[in-house]
Amino acid sequence: MEITEAKLKEILKEQREDYQTHITALAEDFQSKLATGFEPLITLSQTLKSIQEMVAQNSEDITIMKSDIQFIKQELKQKVSVDEFSALEKRVLLLERRA
């Protein structure tokens, strides 16, 4: 069987079309697998971003709480303890009885 130039072109054209179809299928499969692989990364990225926002908010809240605690400490230093109040109450009662 003799292969003419026209026959050779036809054979090569068929093989090229088969090759292109195969390559297109491989590329589509690769793209779908790549997209599937990136979906969890995108979700993870979004989750990390929300966690960062929560941590920032918590840090701000903790700073406010520290400030409030410092204020409360200062106020408590100026107050009388229960023991001191009890002692003062007894002294006042003794003074009232003497008067």
C-alpha positions, 0 to 999 in steps of 0.5 A: 500500500502506497501512501500518497501525500494526500493520504498522509495529510489525512492520516496526520489530520485525524491523529492531530484531531485525536491528539487535540481532543485528548489534550483538551480532555486532560486539560479540563480534568486537570483544571477541575482537580485543581479547582477542587483542590483550591476550594478547601484552601479558600474556605480555610482562608476565609475561616482564618480571616474570621478568626483573626477578626475575632482575636482582634475584637477579643484583644480590644475587649481584654484591654478594656477589661484590664482598664476596668479592673485597674479602676476597680482596684483603685476604688477598692483601696479607698474602701474599708474592708469587712473586718475594719468595718466590723471593728469600727461598728463595735467601737461606735457601739461602745462609744454610744453606750458610754455616752 
